[in-house]
Amino acid sequence: MTDSSVTVELKSRSHQNQTFSHTVILTVQALSSNGLSVTSTSSAFYIDVTPPVMDIIFHIDVKQGELEPVNFQQSNSTIKAFFNFIDNESGVKEYWWAIGTSLGSTDIQAFTYIGLNQAASNSELEGTLQSNLTYYVTVKAINNVGLFSIGSSDGVQCLFDPPDMTDVNTTVPGAKGFDVKTNQPDAKQSNNPKVTGGTFSKPSDPSITRIEYCLSSREDLSDDIFPCTIVGYNSSGSVEVNDGEGLLVSGEVVANLTDIKPPSSCSASTNDSTSSSHSSRSMTSFVKSKTSDPSSSSACSTRTSARSSSVSRFNMPPGSCMHPTVKMCNEAGSCAAKKLNTVTIITDEDKAQTSEAGQKLSFGKTSLNSTLPGRRKKRSEEDSIDVNVESSTVLPPGTTITFGLLDEERESAGYASDSSVGFAPYITDPVLTTQTDMTARILRQR
């Protein structure tokens, strides 16, 4: 051989459709006419005859979380995906990615170089993405010998609009209308401070996949009394929060109230009633067995339905107001909310008056001794102590005021909601506040 270069053809072995690559070392020996020789050996190198193999690819909705795989998204401006390809021989050299409206297509974005990044995002698609359409990400992975493979996602469907709840009917069992006229026709009263709940009819919107129940102490809050909790999926049902029993869904106990309490690192209340809160807890296998349940996840730790040995406490102070809400969400996490009847805790001994014409209100004289039958009198006390309650100014028309006296039992009752991390009753037992150093601490933020 007199040529100074030579081409060597190497063929890889295969077995059962698997190709095996090998480390190769080339050795060349040159012989002269007088019998002398010289040998040269190359460094080791791989023979790679296989392209990269796609390991995983999934979509991420920037409105639901940066690391949560999704099949539906709320974002109307961003397509984001995470992917990984494996090449054990020469390794992946670079990635290119594209977006399209069908599997493997590039009609939304042509193939774009992204180096070795395993996450790609295009946030300039507002006005391009359309609700109820599915978009696909396609990735091309090229290895260090130029071989490439292409893989596509299963797609992500955009759902921009919240679910339709217009045909959903709700009620608050055990609550009744006020005996006096109020400026809120849906306002109700209840004489049972230890039980509350609601019912909801089946929604006709097929996109609804999760139903939550929330309970707050103010209209501008979401769930400071009872955290937003999954109680159904796409069906009718009922929910009851019961002192001593726990949470009942469709008449069956599914959890202790302490099991529903979110971790302290999660927000106990939110002002957002139109998007899904990641603090929502999936209730039980009971709920899942009664409905068609797509699996859902939460940023907070999911609490299961296992009932603990602790007692479920739920007892609202007299005069307190509860604002129940039912939220229905689609798979993109977009939610619609419907307020149920506002419920005020009023016992049979309490009174309510409405300033219909915008006048002052007066409850007249009330005898403490006659109202508080269990009150122990000292010998020096008179037989009765009268209290006259009157508003200091005229009230706006339609304003309703309730009035009641606390007897010893209601003074010392333990008011609590074991499912809440932030509930603070406005009534505190005076026995616990007799010391100056305790008063500020116990009454703080009441």
C-alpha positions in Angstrom: 0.0 0.0 0.0 1.5 3.3 -1.1 -1.4 5.7 -0.3 -0.9 7.9 2.7 -4.6 7.6 3.8 -6.9 4.7 4.2 -10.6 4.3 4.8 -11.7 1.6 7.2 -15.3 0.5 7.3 -16.6 -0.7 10.6 -20.0 -2.4 11.1 -21.7 -2.5 14.4 -23.2 -5.7 15.7 -26.9 -5.9 16.5 -28.9 -8.4 18.5 -32.7 -8.4 18.8 -33.0 -5.0 17.2 -30.5 -3.5 19.6 -27.3 -1.9 18.3 -24.2 -2.1 20.4 -21.5 0.6 20.1 -17.9 -0.1 20.9 -14.8 1.7 21.8 -12.5 1.6 18.8 -8.7 2.0 18.6 -7.0 2.1 15.2 -3.4 0.8 14.8 -1.4 1.4 11.6 1.9 -0.3 10.8 4.1 0.9 7.9 6.9 -1.4 6.5 9.8 -0.2 4.4 11.5 -2.2 1.6 14.4 -3.0 3.9 12.2 -4.6 6.5 12.0 -1.7 8.9 8.6 -0.8 10.4 6.8 1.9 12.4 3.5 1.6 14.2 1.1 4.4 15.1 -2.0 4.0 17.3 -4.9 6.3 17.5 -6.7 7.4 20.7 -9.8 5.6 21.6 -13.1 6.7 20.1 -16.7 5.6 20.0 -18.6 4.5 17.0 -22.1 6.0 17.3 -24.7 4.8 14.8 -27.9 5.6 16.8 -29.7 8.9 17.2 -30.8 10.3 20.6 -33.8 8.7 22.2 -36.6 10.9 23.7 -37.0 10.2 27.4 -39.8 12.6 28.4 -41.6 15.7 27.3 -44.5 17.6 28.9 -46.2 21.0 29.0 -46.0 23.6 31.8 -48.7 26.2 32.4 -46.9 29.3 33.8 -50.1 30.2 35.7 -50.3 26.9 37.5 -46.7 26.4 38.5 -43.2 26.1 37.0 -42.8 22.4 37.5 -46.3 21.0 37.3 -47.0 18.9 34.1 -50.4 19.8 32.6 -52.7 18.8 29.8 -54.7 22.1 30.0 -53.5 25.6 30.6 -54.9 29.0 31.5 -52.1 31.1 30.0 -53.1 32.9 26.8 -49.6 34.1 25.9 -47.1 31.4 26.7 -46.3 27.8 25.6 -43.7 26.2 27.8 -42.3 22.6 27.7 -39.8 20.5 29.5 -38.0 17.6 27.7 -35.1 15.2 27.9 -33.4 13.0 25.3 -30.8 10.3 26.1 -27.7 9.5 24.0 -25.3 7.2 25.9 -22.7 7.1 23.0 -21.7 10.5 21.7 -24.2 12.6 23.8 -26.7 15.3 22.8 -25.0 18.3 21.2 -28.0 20.6 20.8 -31.8 21.0 20.8 -34.2 22.7 18.4 -37.9 23.2 19.3 -41.1 24.2 17.4 -44.8 24.8 18.2 -47.8 23.7 16.1 -51.5 23.1 16.1 -51.1 19.4 15.1 -48.7 16.7 16.0 -45.2 17.5 14.6 -46.3 20.7 12.9 -44.5 24.1 13.1 -47.2 26.5 12.0 -47.0 28.5 15.3 -43.3 28.6 15.6 -40.6 27.2 13.3 -37.7 25.1 14.7 -35.6 27.4 17.0 -32.2 26.7 18.4 -32.0 26.5 22.2 -28.6 24.9 22.8 -28.6 22.3 25.6 -31.5 23.8 27.5 -34.1 21.2 28.5 -36.9 23.7 29.0 -38.2 26.0 26.3 -40.7 28.8 26.4 -42.3 31.3 24.0 -44.1 34.1 25.9 -45.0 36.2 22.9 -48.1 34.3 21.7 -50.9 36.5 23.1 -53.5 36.9 20.4 -52.2 33.8 18.6 -53.3 31.1 21.1 -57.0 30.4 21.1 -59.2 28.9 23.8 -60.3 25.3 23.3 -57.5 24.6 20.8 -54.7 22.1 21.4 -51.0 23.0 20.8 -48.1 20.7 20.4 -44.4 21.1 21.0 -41.9 19.2 18.8 -38.2 18.9 19.7 -35.3 17.9 17.5 -32.2 16.5 19.4 -28.9 16.2 17.5 -26.0 14.2 18.9 -22.3 14.8 18.5 -22.0 12.8 15.3 -24.9 14.6 13.6 -27.5 12.0 14.0 -30.9 13.4 15.2 -34.3 12.3 16.3 -37.6 14.2 16.7 -40.2 13.9 19.4 -43.5 15.6 20.0 -45.7 16.2 23.1 -49.2 14.9 23.6 -50.4 18.5 23.4 -51.9 21.1 25.8 -55.4 22.5 25.4 -55.9 26.1 26.2 -58.9 27.0 28.4 -59.1 30.7 29.0 -62.7 31.1 30.2 -63.9 30.1 33.7 -66.6 27.4 33.9 -70.2 28.3 33.5 -72.1 28.0 36.9 -75.3 29.9 35.8 -77.5 26.8 36.1 -76.1 25.6 39.4 -78.5 25.9 42.3 -77.3 26.1 45.9 -78.9 26.0 49.3 -77.9 26.3 53.0 -79.7 23.6 55.0 -80.8 24.6 58.5 -80.8 28.3 57.8 -84.0 30.4 57.5 -84.8 34.0 56.5 -84.8 36.8 59.0 -88.1 37.7 60.8 -87.4 41.3 59.9 -86.9 42.9 56.5 -83.2 43.2 55.5 -81.4 44.9 52.6 -79.9 41.5 51.6 -82.7 39.2 50.4 -80.4 36.2 50.5 -79.4 36.8 54.2 -80.2 33.9 56.4 -80.0 33.2 60.2 -79.2 30.0 62.1 -79.6 29.1 65.7 -77.1 26.2 65.5 -73.5 27.5 65.8 -72.0 24.0 65.5 -73.2 23.0 62.1 -73.2 24.6 58.7 -72.9 23.5 55.1 -74.5 23.7 51.7 -75.9 21.8 48.7 -75.2 22.2 45.0 -76.8 20.9 41.8 -74.9 19.1 39.0 -73.3 21.6 36.6 -74.1 21.3 32.9 -70.7 22.6 31.9 -68.7 19.4 31.0 -65.3 21.2 31.5 -65.9 21.3 35.3 -63.7 18.7 37.0 -63.5 19.9 40.6 -65.9 21.4 43.1 -64.7 23.1 46.3 -66.5 24.5 49.4 -65.1 27.5 51.3 -66.3 29.4 54.3 -65.2 32.9 55.4 -66.0 35.5 58.0 -66.1 38.4 55.6 -67.2 38.8 52.0 -63.8 40.0 50.9 -62.1 36.8 52.2 -62.2 33.3 50.8 -61.7 30.7 53.5 -60.5 31.9 56.9 -63.1 29.8 58.7 -63.0 26.7 56.6 -60.3 26.3 53.9 -61.4 25.7 50.3 -61.7 21.9 50.0 -62.6 19.6 47.2 -66.0 18.0 47.8 -66.9 16.8 44.4 -66.0 16.7 40.7 -68.9 17.0 38.2 -72.0 16.0 40.1 -74.6 17.3 42.6 -73.8 16.9 46.3 -73.9 18.3 49.8 -71.3 19.3 52.3 -71.6 19.7 56.1 -69.1 21.0 58.6 -70.1 19.5 62.0 -68.7 19.9 65.5 -67.7 16.6 66.8 -68.3 14.8 63.5 -66.0 16.5 61.0 -66.6 17.0 57.3 -69.5 15.2 55.8 -69.8 14.9 52.0 -73.2 13.6 50.7 -74.1 12.6 54.2 -71.0 10.5 55.0 -68.1 11.5 57.3 -65.0 11.7 55.2 -62.5 13.6 57.3 -61.7 15.1 60.7 -61.6 18.9 60.6 -58.0 18.8 61.9 -57.1 16.7 58.8 -58.3 19.5 56.5 -56.2 22.2 58.2 -53.5 23.3 55.6 -49.9 23.4 56.6 -48.8 26.6 58.2 -46.7 27.5 55.2 -49.8 27.7 53.0 -52.0 30.7 52.9 -55.2 30.1 54.9 -57.1 32.9 53.1 -57.1 34.5 49.7 -59.0 37.2 48.0 -58.9 35.5 44.6 -62.2 33.8 43.9 -61.7 33.2 40.2 -58.6 31.0 40.1 -57.9 27.7 41.8 -56.1 27.9 45.0 -53.2 25.4 45.4 -54.1 25.0 49.0 -57.2 23.0 48.1 -57.2 19.6 49.6 -58.4 16.5 47.8 -60.8 15.0 50.4 -61.1 11.3 50.2 -61.2 8.1 48.2 -64.9 8.4 49.1 -65.3 11.5 46.9 -63.3 9.8 44.1 -65.3 6.7 44.2 -68.6 8.6 43.8 -67.4 10.7 40.9 -65.1 10.6 37.9 -61.9 12.0 39.3 -59.0 13.3 37.2 -56.0 13.3 39.5 -55.2 16.7 40.9 -52.2 18.0 42.8 -51.6 20.7 45.3 -48.7 23.0 46.3 -49.6 22.2 49.9 -49.4 18.7 51.3 -52.5 16.7 50.5 -54.4 15.6 53.5 -56.0 12.2 53.2 -59.3 11.0 54.6 -57.8 9.0 57.4 -59.6 10.1 60.5 -57.4 11.0 63.5 -58.4 10.5 67.1 -58.7 14.2 67.9 -62.1 15.8 68.2 -63.4 18.0 65.4 -64.3 21.3 66.9 -66.6 23.8 65.1 -68.4 26.4 67.1 -69.2 29.9 65.9 -69.7 32.8 68.3 -73.2 34.2 68.6 -73.7 37.1 66.2 -71.0 36.0 63.9 -71.5 36.0 60.1 -70.5 33.2 57.7 -70.0 33.6 54.0 -70.1 30.2 52.2 -68.9 29.8 48.7 -69.0 27.0 46.1 -66.2 27.1 43.5 -66.2 25.0 40.3 -63.0 24.6 38.4 -61.9 23.2 35.0 -58.8 21.1 34.3 -56.8 24.3 33.5 -57.3 25.4 37.1 -59.6 28.3 36.1 -62.5 28.6 38.6 -65.9 30.3 38.9 -67.4 31.0 42.3 -71.0 31.3 43.6 -71.8 32.8 46.9 -74.4 30.9 49.0 -76.7 32.5 51.5 -74.9 34.6 54.1 -75.6 33.0 57.5 -75.7 34.9 60.9 -75.7 33.0 64.1 -78.8 34.2 66.1 -80.4 32.2 68.9 -84.1 32.3 69.8 -83.3 34.7 72.7 -81.5 37.2 70.4 -83.2 40.1 68.7 -82.9 41.7 65.3 -84.1 45.1 64.0 -83.9 46.9 60.7 -83.6 50.6 60.1 -85.9 50.6 57.2 -86.2 54.4 56.9 -82.7 55.3 58.1 -83.5 56.0 61.7 -81.9 55.2 65.0 -82.5 51.7 66.5 -83.3 51.0 70.1 -83.8 47.6 71.8 -85.3 49.1 74.9 -84.6 48.0 78.4 -83.4 44.5 78.9 -83.1 42.9 82.4 -79.8 41.2 82.8 -81.1 39.0 85.6 -84.1 37.8 83.6 -81.9 37.2 80.5 -79.2 35.4 82.4 -81.0 32.9 84.5 -77.8 31.2 85.6 -76.1 34.4 86.8 -75.3 34.3 90.5 -76.2 37.5 92.4 -74.5 38.9 95.4 -76.7 40.0 98.4 -75.9 43.6 97.8 -77.2 43.5 94.2 -80.6 44.6 93.3 -83.1 42.1 91.9 -82.6 43.4 88.3 -80.1 45.4 86.2 -81.6 47.0 83.1 -79.6 47.7 80.0 -80.8 50.1 77.3 -79.2 49.5 73.8 -79.5 52.3 71.2 -77.5 53.2 68.1 -75.6 56.5 68.6 -76.6 57.9 65.2 -79.1 57.3 62.5 -78.3 54.2 60.4 -78.3 53.8 56.6 -81.7 52.5 55.3 -81.9 48.7 55.3 -79.2 48.3 58.0 -80.0 45.4 60.3 -78.6 45.1 63.9 -78.8 42.0 66.0 -78.6 42.1 69.8 -78.2 39.5 72.5 -76.8 39.0 76.0 -74.1 36.5 76.8 -75.0 34.2 79.6 -72.4 32.3 81.5 -72.6 29.3 79.2 -72.1 31.4 76.1 -69.3 33.5 77.7 -67.2 30.5 78.5 -67.9 28.4 75.4 -64.9 27.4 73.4 -65.3 29.0 70.0 -63.1 27.4 67.3 -62.8 26.0 63.8 -60.2 23.2 63.8 -59.9 23.2 60.1 -58.5 26.8 60.0 -55.0 28.1 60.8 -56.2 31.7 61.2 -59.6 31.7 62.8 -59.9 34.0 65.8 -63.3 34.3 67.6 -64.3 37.8 68.6 -65.6 36.5 72.0 -63.1 35.4 74.6 -63.9 34.0 78.1 -63.4 36.9 80.5 -61.8 34.4 83.0 -58.9 34.1 80.6 -58.4 37.9 80.3 -58.3 39.0 83.9 -54.5 39.3 83.9 -53.1 42.4 82.2 -50.3 40.5 80.6 -52.7 38.0 79.0 -55.3 40.4 77.7 -53.3 41.9 74.8 -52.2 38.4 73.7 -55.6 36.7 73.8 -57.5 39.6 72.2 -54.9 40.5 69.6 -56.5 40.8 66.1 -60.0 40.1 67.4 
